[in-house]
């Protein structure tokens, strides 16, 4: 019987602790930020299976594709699950990375996929090489699943590396698709350039993303799939209709408003992320006797590792006592002592207080 493995990352949906460093996104938008008078006239009927035409057009403009090459989904994980279901038969081979966002891995586990993982390590800076992916490819590979920037590290996969992976797939498994999760792509720091989308790498490359992380609109549950493969798009639309019929027209209309204000929203958030990154970088430097990190390329998160003298069991108990939460690396399949630290969610003053509480918890554990 198909089932989804349990993972303690579900605890992030519980009540927030006083010092929450476990989240992976920035501050939430508020409904008042998006409401306009015309929304009051919105009819509460079904939407379309592909998605609101205005929303598809807005997403397409940001990817340099046509609106008919976009399918709106109910959040990013819905997009990933639909692609897994459509592209990977039971026992089909998926090549991905470890650590990995657990819900993505669970989607492949739930359909009985044969998962081949490319290990990414803290000591290696979570850098992915095309050669490491090539080594896992076989003629039976159906899907290569990558995330850039990665969750939990925030480390990006360079566009050239993706090009080399596409070339290797064309040689070894030409019928396979490369799915690139670009959820954090636009969460650049300050004036840093935004990485190019991978969808331009060919018809066997499909990208997914959502409004949950970069835009602070997780409550809308709006994601999308972008593909230049017309047959795949048609299959995705059919699969979406047969799972959820459509996304909510209410949240699609609000999503249009988010994208209409995207430049303004992201400018504020990129400045905030840059400040949070600087605070975290300074804190890691000042506390290098007990902790180290891998500096992220984008996003609201990073990977930190406690030094060996810190007892992990005592640290976890002390963190609970000081009401501070990190995301445990075990959730993502990372090594013991590694945690995901989210610096984008708390405002600067609260981030500094949370990091101070984190240091107290570390001190109590060694």
URCOR-V237594 format. One record per residue. N is the residue number from 1. PHI is phi as a letter, one per 40 degrees, with the letter a starting at -180 (* if undefined). NEAR is the number of other C-alpha atoms within 10 Angstrom. D_CENTER is the distance of its C-alpha to the mean C-alpha in whole Angstrom. Layout:
# URCOR-V237594
n=<N,N>
phi=<PHI,PHI>
near=<NEAR,NEAR>
d_center=<D_CENTER,D_CENTER>
This chain:
# URCOR-V237594
n=<1,2,3,4,5,6,7,8,9,10,11,12,13,14,15,16,17,18,19,20,21,22,23,24,25,26,27,28,29,30,31,32,33,34,35,36,37,38,39,40,41,42,43,44,45,46,47,48,49,50,51,52,53,54,55,56,57,58,59,60,61,62,63,64,65,66,67,68,69,70,71,72,73,74,75,76,77,78,79,80,81,82,83,84,85,86,87,88,89,90,91,92,93,94,95,96,97,98,99,100,101,102,103,104,105,106,107,108,109,110,111,112,113,114,115,116,117,118,119,120,121,122,123,124,125,126,127,128,129,130,131,132,133,134,135,136,137,138,139,140,141,142,143,144,145,146,147,148,149,150,151,152,153,154,155,156,157,158,159,160,161,162,163,164,165,166,167,168,169,170,171,172,173,174,175,176,177,178,179,180,181,182,183,184,185,186,187,188,189,190,191,192,193,194,195,196,197,198,199,200,201,202,203,204,205,206,207,208,209,210,211,212,213,214,215,216,217,218,219,220,221,222,223,224,225,226,227,228,229,230,231,232,233,234,235,236,237,238,239,240,241,242,243,244,245,246,247,248,249,250,251,252,253,254,255,256,257,258,259,260,261,262,263,264,265,266,267,268,269,270,271,272,273,274,275,276,277,278,279,280,281,282,283,284,285,286,287,288,289,290,291,292,293,294,295,296,297,298,299,300,301,302,303,304,305,306,307,308,309,310,311,312,313,314,315,316,317,318,319,320,321,322,323,324,325,326,327,328,329,330,331,332,333,334,335,336,337,338,339,340,341,342,343,344,345,346,347,348,349,350,351,352,353,354,355,356,357,358,359,360,361,362,363,364,365,366>
phi=<*,c,a,b,c,c,a,c,c,c,c,c,c,c,c,c,c,c,b,b,b,c,c,b,a,c,d,c,c,b,d,c,c,b,c,b,d,c,c,c,c,c,c,c,b,c,c,c,c,c,h,d,d,c,c,c,c,c,c,c,d,c,b,g,b,c,d,c,c,b,b,c,b,c,g,c,c,c,c,c,c,c,c,c,c,c,b,b,c,d,g,c,c,b,b,a,b,b,c,a,d,c,c,c,c,c,c,c,c,c,b,g,c,c,c,b,b,c,c,b,b,d,c,c,g,f,c,c,b,c,c,c,c,d,c,c,c,b,c,c,c,b,a,b,b,b,b,a,c,c,b,b,c,g,c,c,c,d,d,c,c,c,d,c,c,d,c,c,c,c,c,c,b,c,c,c,b,b,b,b,c,b,d,b,d,c,c,c,c,f,c,d,c,c,c,c,c,c,c,c,c,h,c,c,b,b,b,b,a,a,c,c,c,c,c,g,b,c,c,c,f,b,b,a,b,b,a,c,c,c,c,c,d,c,c,c,c,c,c,c,d,c,b,b,g,a,c,c,d,c,c,c,c,c,c,d,c,d,c,c,b,d,d,c,c,c,c,c,c,c,c,c,c,c,c,c,c,c,c,c,c,c,c,c,c,c,b,c,c,b,a,b,a,b,c,c,c,a,g,b,a,a,b,b,b,c,c,d,c,c,c,c,c,c,c,c,c,c,c,c,c,c,f,b,b,b,c,c,d,d,c,b,g,c,c,c,g,c,b,c,b,c,b,c,c,c,c,d,c,c,c,c,c,c,c,c,c,c,c,c,c,c,c,c,b,a>
near=<5,8,11,13,12,11,13,12,18,11,11,16,8,8,8,15,14,14,22,23,25,23,22,24,24,27,16,15,15,11,11,7,11,16,13,10,7,7,12,8,7,11,10,9,9,12,16,16,20,25,23,21,17,14,24,23,19,18,24,18,12,10,20,11,17,16,20,18,21,28,27,31,30,20,21,24,21,22,25,26,18,19,23,24,17,13,18,21,14,14,14,18,25,27,22,23,24,17,25,25,17,21,20,18,22,19,22,24,19,17,20,18,22,19,20,17,18,18,18,19,15,18,9,10,15,23,16,21,16,17,12,15,22,19,10,17,23,14,13,16,23,25,26,25,22,20,25,25,27,28,24,30,32,26,24,22,21,16,15,10,15,21,16,16,21,23,16,18,25,14,14,15,18,16,14,23,24,26,25,24,27,22,24,30,23,21,28,24,25,16,10,13,10,13,19,13,18,22,21,17,16,15,14,21,22,24,26,27,26,26,22,22,23,28,23,20,23,18,14,21,20,25,26,27,27,28,27,21,14,12,9,19,20,15,15,25,22,14,17,22,15,11,11,13,16,20,25,22,18,16,16,25,18,22,24,20,16,21,18,14,13,14,11,11,16,21,16,12,23,24,15,23,28,22,18,26,23,14,18,23,16,12,16,17,13,11,12,13,11,17,20,18,23,18,17,21,22,27,34,32,33,25,26,22,19,20,16,11,11,18,15,18,9,15,21,17,14,20,21,12,11,17,17,24,25,20,23,22,22,18,20,24,17,21,14,12,18,24,26,28,27,28,32,27,23,21,16,17,10,14,21,18,16,22,21,15,21,22,18,16,23,23,14,15,18,13>
d_center=<28,24,22,19,19,19,16,17,14,15,17,15,16,19,21,20,22,24,22,18,16,14,12,8,9,13,16,16,18,21,23,26,24,23,27,29,33,32,29,32,34,31,32,30,30,28,26,26,24,22,21,23,25,24,20,20,22,20,17,20,21,18,18,21,22,24,23,24,21,19,18,17,15,15,11,8,9,13,12,11,14,16,16,16,19,21,20,21,24,25,25,24,22,18,17,14,13,14,13,10,7,11,10,9,12,14,14,16,18,19,21,22,21,22,19,20,18,18,18,16,18,18,22,21,18,15,17,16,20,21,24,22,20,23,25,23,23,26,28,27,23,22,18,16,12,10,7,8,8,7,6,8,10,9,11,11,13,16,17,21,19,17,21,22,20,21,25,25,23,26,29,28,26,26,26,22,19,16,13,10,7,7,4,6,9,11,11,14,16,20,21,19,19,16,15,16,14,15,17,20,20,22,22,21,17,15,12,9,8,9,10,9,7,10,12,13,14,12,15,16,14,13,11,13,14,16,18,22,23,25,26,22,22,25,24,20,22,25,22,21,24,25,22,22,24,22,20,22,24,24,20,20,23,21,18,21,22,19,19,22,22,18,20,22,19,17,20,20,16,17,20,19,16,18,21,18,18,22,22,20,22,25,25,24,27,29,28,28,30,28,24,23,19,17,17,13,13,11,9,10,10,12,14,18,21,24,27,29,32,29,30,27,28,30,27,25,28,29,25,26,29,28,26,23,19,17,14,16,15,17,14,12,16,16,20,22,22,18,16,13,14,13,15,14,15,19,21,23,26,24,21,25,26,23,23,27,27,24,27,30,28,28,32,32,31,33>
